[in-house]
Amino acid sequence: MTELSEGLFDYHQRSKHRVNHYAPGPTGLDWANQPDPFREFHGAAQLKLHLAADSLVTRYNELRRGNLPPACRFDLDHLAVLFELSLGLSAWKSYGAKRWALRCNPSSGNLHPTESYLLCPRLPDLSAGVYHYLSRDHVLEQRAAVDDPHWTAAFSGNGVLIGISSIHWREAWKYGMRAWRYCQHDCGHAIAAVSYAAAALGWQTRLVLSAADDVVANLMGLDHSADFESAEREAPDALLWVGDPDARPDLSRLLGPLSKASWYGRANRLSQEHVRWPDIDSIHRITHKSLTQEPAAPALVALPPPAAPALDLSFAEIARQRRSAVDFDGTTRIAAVAFFAMLECLMVRREAPPWNALPHPVLVHPALMVHRVDGLDPGLYIFLRDPSALPGLKQTMRPEWLWQKTGPDHLPLYLLLPYDLRDVAKLICCHQDIGADSCFALGMLAKFEAALHEPWRYRHLFWECGMLGQVLYLEAEAAGVRSTGIGCFFDDEMHALLGIDDYAWQSLYHFTMGGAIDDARLSTLPPYEFQP
Ligand SMILES: Cc1cc2nc3c(=O)[nH]c(=O)nc-3n(C[C@H](O)[C@H](O)[C@H](O)COP(=O)(O)O)c2cc1C
């Protein structure tokens, strides 16, 4: 084992929640230092974006089938829709004098460590440069103006880059050491959210996998120390190409013009005081990514389209009504056909969001604790998003599992054990009732050890989990039920249930879906009511 992988395994083990002790975190919440959920760059010119998402007629069902509408023109108004329906606000909630924003992308603890940037050539109504998206006001803040034809030429085709970064402190304030994992989950949710919204505009999304972290940071201006001074730094995560999939820009040709650009704005400080979590700094260093080869797209099998969901909603409706359930009723059931369709949406269709964004073979498979799905025995199931994972998983898990093929022929769904697992699911979800009261709960099993010969892939495993989560959030809305991502779970309890006692596979994210009970004490306000 190299020193890096030792550090990675050490972080992974020590950031697990265990039944008898949780991962290291703060002993209480320091409300006086609660991080500001919104980053802004004081002094940067602001470009007000229109709220135009209601004009978008794309149906959600078409997107999940990979039927994208004709590509919209790349201009300011369409980019406004992209941000509004991916990373924009979806509502304000209030309780007494307290008010907080929700967004189209979910986030552990609603802390939203994810920031986003637009890098674009000259476009109608938009000058070439780098912009930070401030979701609170639905504005683009101009960080860099690039007046160099080489910049625009480097984009070489129809498209823009979306950069994603994380402010680890936002999450660490509440969750301590484990927070870094949640930042990665949130990044995965954000990647998927962008991919869906782009698809609704007829645009394809591709993660630029080859990019080195330092280049991603340069492109977003995260290396401009003077602009951050005492403000919390942002860690570069992902770069997404949104546009013509065959015309990816040459990143090295963007860096030259950017070094001569004028930069504007100073980052706001989110908290007065900070607590350092050295384990987060070290896992961030360990998973640093250098330049790699762009992988060849994996070969895919043709799949029949998923059955239509119960509700035929527009993508704009689904994106904005997506919410996490706080409680489930413990009675709602879903039909097997709906359940199978959800699983189908977890399989990769090359041109369908969000999997069009992911250029590598699937590495994550859900292990499901089914409680209330009509026509299915309650019990433990596994769904193989890539059937070739079967021998490896069989070898790792309990030899006594049934491996009984269930559901439509093309769906690699296996019943492992018919059993009422409600209490187990609740326990695994850190004793949260939603584990038991849901229609089903699941853990996302990632092909762990093999992926980690390159430690940066640890981040990508969490991203893939977050993307699965985003699919299930949207699928739940379309089925008339609701979902909740579960970051708080007892890792090794799930492994013990499955019979996993090594690192070949690890469960990295959990999820629940069921009939939601709303909290009647909360009021809901529209997302941009307060806009001038
Ligand atoms: C990575 C992640 C982990 C989460 N973990 C939990 C959890 O353990 N328990 C829970 O009740 N909600 C959990 N949530 C739901 C968040 O609390 C929720 O997304 C956030 O409050 C924002 O609300 P919204 O999803 O309705 O926009 C999680 C969400 C994400 C994205």
The ligand as a Tripos MOL2 file, in Angstrom:
@<TRIPOS>MOLECULE
LIG
   31    33     1     0     0
SMALL
NO_CHARGES

@<TRIPOS>ATOM
      1 C1        -25.6160   14.0490    0.6510 C.3       1 LIG1
      2 C2        -26.9010   14.2410    1.4020 C.ar      1 LIG1
      3 C3        -27.0810   13.6340    2.6330 C.ar      1 LIG1
      4 C4        -28.2880   13.8090    3.3280 C.ar      1 LIG1
      5 N1        -28.4730   13.1620    4.5150 N.ar      1 LIG1
      6 C5        -29.6610   13.2500    5.1610 C.ar      1 LIG1
      7 C6        -29.9220   12.4790    6.3300 C.ar      1 LIG1
      8 O1        -29.0810   11.6810    6.7770 O.2       1 LIG1
      9 N2        -31.1410   12.6240    6.9240 N.ar      1 LIG1
     10 C7        -32.1030   13.4730    6.4340 C.ar      1 LIG1
     11 O2        -33.1950   13.5620    7.0190 O.2       1 LIG1
     12 N3        -31.8740   14.2200    5.3080 N.ar      1 LIG1
     13 C8        -30.6900   14.1070    4.6620 C.ar      1 LIG1
     14 N4        -30.4820   14.8050    3.5020 N.ar      1 LIG1
     15 C9        -31.4970   15.7280    2.9800 C.3       1 LIG1
     16 C10       -31.0950   17.1820    3.2290 C.3       1 LIG1
     17 O3        -31.2830   17.5100    4.5710 O.3       1 LIG1
     18 C11       -31.8690   18.1060    2.2860 C.3       1 LIG1
     19 O4        -31.4120   17.8930    0.9820 O.3       1 LIG1
     20 C12       -31.6970   19.5660    2.6440 C.3       1 LIG1
     21 O5        -32.2700   19.8730    3.8700 O.3       1 LIG1
     22 C13       -32.3050   20.4550    1.5830 C.3       1 LIG1
     23 O6        -33.6750   20.1990    1.4350 O.3       1 LIG1
     24 P1        -34.2930   19.7880    0.0200 P.3       1 LIG1
     25 O7        -33.6330   18.5020   -0.4110 O.co2     1 LIG1
     26 O8        -35.7500   19.6410    0.2900 O.co2     1 LIG1
     27 O9        -33.9640   20.8810   -0.9550 O.co2     1 LIG1
     28 C14       -29.3080   14.6250    2.7860 C.ar      1 LIG1
     29 C15       -29.1160   15.2160    1.5300 C.ar      1 LIG1
     30 C16       -27.9460   15.0230    0.8410 C.ar      1 LIG1
     31 C17       -27.7870   15.6420   -0.5130 C.3       1 LIG1
@<TRIPOS>BOND
     1     1     2 1
     2     2     3 ar
     3     2    30 ar
     4     3     4 ar
     5     4     5 ar
     6     4    28 ar
     7     5     6 ar
     8     6     7 ar
     9     6    13 1
    10     7     8 2
    11     7     9 ar
    12     9    10 ar
    13    10    11 2
    14    10    12 ar
    15    12    13 ar
    16    13    14 ar
    17    14    15 1
    18    14    28 ar
    19    15    16 1
    20    16    17 1
    21    16    18 1
    22    18    19 1
    23    18    20 1
    24    20    21 1
    25    20    22 1
    26    22    23 1
    27    23    24 1
    28    24    25 2
    29    24    26 1
    30    24    27 1
    31    28    29 ar
    32    29    30 ar
    33    30    31 1
@<TRIPOS>SUBSTRUCTURE
     1 LIG1         1 GROUP 0 **** ****
